[in-house]
């Protein structure tokens, strides 16, 4: 019997790489896509021992590339049984330092990406009466933290799309799973983009994305996500913090916003420099720190940096996947 075909968008590194590996270990034929060929080639090298894996350059912001990706996979390997969309960008900084382009990139990648990919596979899945669609959203799609506003704008939309799709697909044999993780140790702080006072922004985000118990193991997260998608669950929440945050916000939204306002006072103010709206990747932003701060932050991000090395986060691309 032929292996079921899976597509992981944003599968070249970080969480997407681990989801692809998990699907390979469970007997799927996996195609990963990302924006850059170098990331994909390294990923295939890391994944090939786990099973049959192909790669394709695809920018999920481009509808023609998305349509071509799915058509090509189905022509070469057969119908897509599983789609997991992970592709994302993380932009960290005060909203005053974000440009319209930051918002556009976030929405095009993390909202339009899942919409386009799901629409590409849905006709075939519905005709066959079976299929699994998973959309990786975020706790930032349930509550909107300061200094991550473009990210949350896109993730809120992705939650709405994925949940609405699940309702519309009820009884068809095709399922849509909304995956709501919190922070995970994927090494994402090295590929995130930082605006405003870039060094100071990196100094809080890097440790927050690296330290237990704020973060969970990315490998464990990938296993839970794939379990939920293949089982057809409508929603997967990964940590108690994620579940609590959503319920508190649902019961007391005004209080939640006020608490986040208190958090915002602890975060860096815009630098006031002329290049405030420019962004830098994490490792570049780290260079803005003085030596004592840099040493401290390097220590606090140790586990995250180890994950970056293991999960193919160390290259530089123009717009990072998750």
C-alpha positions, 0 to 999 in steps of 0.5 A: 500500500502506498504511503499517505501523502502529507504536505508541511508548509514551513517545514524546512526548520524549527517546528515545521521540521519536527512535524515533518519528521513526526509524519515521516516516522508514522509512515507518510510520504512528506513534501516540505516547502519553504521560501529558500532552497538552501534551508530546504536542502539542509532540511532534506538532509536532516529528514531523509533518514526518517522516510521519503521526503521531497521539497519544493520552494513555495512562498505561501504569500503567492497564490500561484505558487501555492496552487503549483505546489499542491498540483505538483505534489499530487501529480508526482505522489498522489492525493494529499491526505494531510496538510499542516501549515506552519509557515510564519514570521515573528516580528518583535517590537513596539507597534510604533516601529512596525510598518504597514509592510510588517503587517502585510507580511504577517497577514499574507504568510500566517492568514492567507497562507493557511487559507490558500493551502486549505483551498487548494487541497479541499476539493480533492479531500471532499471528493474522496471523503477523507483528509486532515488539515492542521493549522498552527496558530498561537496563544497570540491568536487568543490573546494579543500581547504587546510588541507582537501585534502584527503576529497576533493580527494574523494569528487571530485570523488564522484561528477564525479561519481554522475553526470556521472551516472545522464547522463547515466540514463536519460530517464530510470525513475531512477535518480541520484542526486548530493548533494553539501552542504557547512558547516552544524551544524551536530556536525561533528567537534567532530567526525572529525580526526585531524593530525599535530598540532591537537589542533590548527587544531581543534581550526579553524575547530570546530568554522568553522563547528559551527558558523552561517552564515558559517554553515546552520541548518542540519535539514533544509539541510536534508529537502532540500536534501530529496526534491531534491532526491525524485524529481529526480533533477540532482543537489542540492546546498544548500547555496549561498556560495556553488553556488558562490564558484563553479562558481568562481572556474569555471570562474577563477580556477587559482585565486581561487587556489591562494586565497586558498593559502592565506588561507593556510598561516593562518592555522597551520603548522605541529607540527614537533612531532614524532606523527604528522601523528597520528590522534585524534578525535575532543574532544581529539584534544581539550585537546591539547589546553591551558586553555584560548584557550580551553574556547574560542573554547568551546564558539565558538563551542557551537551550533555545540556541541549542534548539536552533542548531538542531532544528536548522535555524542557523541560516539567514533568510529574508523572511523567517518561517516559524 
